[in-house]
Amino acid sequence: MQKFITSNAMVCAMRPEHPVYCLHPRAVTIATSWFLDNFPGRVLFAVKTNPFFVDTISAAGLQHFDVASLGEIELIHAKVPGARMSFMHPVKSRVSIRRAYFEFGIRDFALDCEAELTKILEETQHANDLNLFVRLSVSNRHSRLDLSGKFGISGKPAAKLLLKARQAAMRLGICFHAGSQLMRPEAYADAMEVVSKLIRSSGVIIDVLDVGGGFPSIYPDMTPPPLADFIAKISESFEQMPVSETCELWCEPGRALVAEAASLVVKVEMRKNNTLYINDGTYGGLFDAGHPGFKFPITPVRPHAPVTDSLGKFSLYGPTCDSLDFMPGPFILPADIGEGDYLEIGNLGAYSMQLRTEFNGFDRTELVDIAEGPLLSMYGIGRKVGADDFEVIEATEMQEGNTLPGETT
Ligand SMILES: Cc1ncc(COP(=O)(O)O)c(C=O)c1O
C-alpha cells in the first residue's frame, strides 16, 4: 500500500480518478488500547464494523471477537488463529450454528426466543458446554441509529427464556444493544437497570453481562461526552447490580474502535447550484450520509488553489443514476468549490468500506496509508481539536438561487 504524510500529498501525487480510502491504522491502535486499558471487563470487537482492521486490533492486544456470520467466523479463524469468538447474532442458520460449534470451537451463542434456543441445542447435539446469551430489548432513545426494532425480548417472556436458557447453559449471559452512536452515558445505566429488574423478577442469576456496542465517535453535529464518562457510568451501574460480585462484564464496541481510522477522498465531477456531484455515494462508502443523514467531517483537498474564507452549505449526490444516492448534509465547504476539486470526508472507518456495492459499476476504490490523524477525534489525536473548532467559520450568504434540495429561499 502506498504511504503519504497527508491526504494533500496523496492528491498531488495520484490525482485519483476513483475514491481513495486514506487509512490511519494508528487510530485503531490508540482506540483499542484505550478500551483495553479503561473498560472494567472484557472487550470484544464487533467485526461487522470493519473487518479490514482486524489485524491491527489483534496486534493491539484484543483477542476476542463478536461475530455475526460464518463469513466473519472464517475471517477471524484465518487472521487470528486461537482468538475467542462469540456468535452474537440472535437469529442464525442451522448450518452456521453447527459449523461454529463443531468446526470452529465456538461456545458463546446469543438468542432472543425459544425457537432459537431449540435450534442451538439441536445443532450442537445438546452440548453441555454452551455459554448462552439472552438478548434483551432495551430503549435506544439516546442513540443516533436505533437498532431496537429487530432483536431482543423483554418482560415476562424474557424471564421465561432466561430460565430455560439457564437450564441448558454452562454459563448464562444477558446482552443488549442500546443503539449505535449513543450520545448519553445514561443509555447504559438505563439498560442495566432493566437487566437488574429482570434478574430480581426471574430469580435467575447470570454469569456474564454484555453491554454491547454503541460507544460513540465524533462528527461535526454530534459531540458526545468523553468516552471516559460512558465507562464511568457503566462501572457505577454495574456495581449496583445484584450480580456484580460474581458476574463478568463485557462490551462489544465497533464504531468507537475504527471510525477515526479512515477517511475517503472523493472528486467533484459537477456542481449545480449548491449541490455537488461526487464520485462516491450511498451505494459506495457513504451509506450513512444518505438516509441516516450523518454529517461527516469534510474538508477540501486543493493542493494549488488559494485558500478562501468564504463558505457555503452544500449537499452531495453520488455517482449512480438513483436519486436516493443523495447526501443532504449540509456540508460546509468553500463557496467556490467546483468541478475537479477533491474533498476529504472523515471518520469513515466504521460502516463504510464493507457496505460498498457494485451498483452502476462505481465500486473502484484505492487504499493508501496516511500519517496525519483523523479530522475529528475522541482520543485527542484529531487534526482539529473538537467539532466546534472544526465548524469554524461564518457561513457566507448563499449565492442567489443556491438552495439545498427541499429548502425554500
Ligand atoms: C451485536 C452487536 N454488537 C456490537 C455492535 C457494534 O455497535 P457499535 O458500532 O454501535 O459499537 C453491533 C452493531 O450493529 C451489533 O449488532
The ligand as an SDF file (V2000), in Angstrom:
LIG
                    3D

 16 16  0  0  0  0  0  0  0  0999 V2000
  -24.4950   -7.3850   18.3880 C   0  0  0  0  0  0  0  0  0  0  0  0
  -23.7390   -6.1270   18.0630 C   0  0  0  0  0  0  0  0  0  0  0  0
  -22.6790   -5.8030   18.8330 N   0  0  0  0  0  0  0  0  0  0  0  0
  -21.9430   -4.6880   18.5810 C   0  0  0  0  0  0  0  0  0  0  0  0
  -22.2470   -3.8560   17.5070 C   0  0  0  0  0  0  0  0  0  0  0  0
  -21.3970   -2.6530   17.2730 C   0  0  0  0  0  0  0  0  0  0  0  0
  -22.0970   -1.4850   17.5150 O   0  0  0  0  0  0  0  0  0  0  0  0
  -21.3920   -0.0540   17.5040 P   0  0  0  0  0  0  0  0  0  0  0  0
  -20.7210    0.0800   16.1900 O   0  0  0  0  0  0  0  0  0  0  0  0
  -22.5110    0.8830   17.7070 O   0  0  0  0  0  0  0  0  0  0  0  0
  -20.4120   -0.0330   18.6360 O   0  0  0  0  0  0  0  0  0  0  0  0
  -23.3620   -4.1480   16.6970 C   0  0  0  0  0  0  0  0  0  0  0  0
  -23.7380   -3.2690   15.5960 C   0  0  0  0  0  0  0  0  0  0  0  0
  -24.7040   -3.4170   14.9090 O   0  0  0  0  0  0  0  0  0  0  0  0
  -24.1290   -5.3310   16.9870 C   0  0  0  0  0  0  0  0  0  0  0  0
  -25.1880   -5.6720   16.2270 O   0  0  0  0  0  0  0  0  0  0  0  0
  1  2  1  0
  2  3  1  0
  2 15  2  0
  3  4  2  0
  4  5  1  0
  5  6  1  0
  5 12  2  0
  6  7  1  0
  7  8  1  0
  8  9  2  0
  8 10  1  0
  8 11  1  0
 12 13  1  0
 12 15  1  0
 13 14  2  0
 15 16  1  0
M  END
$$$$
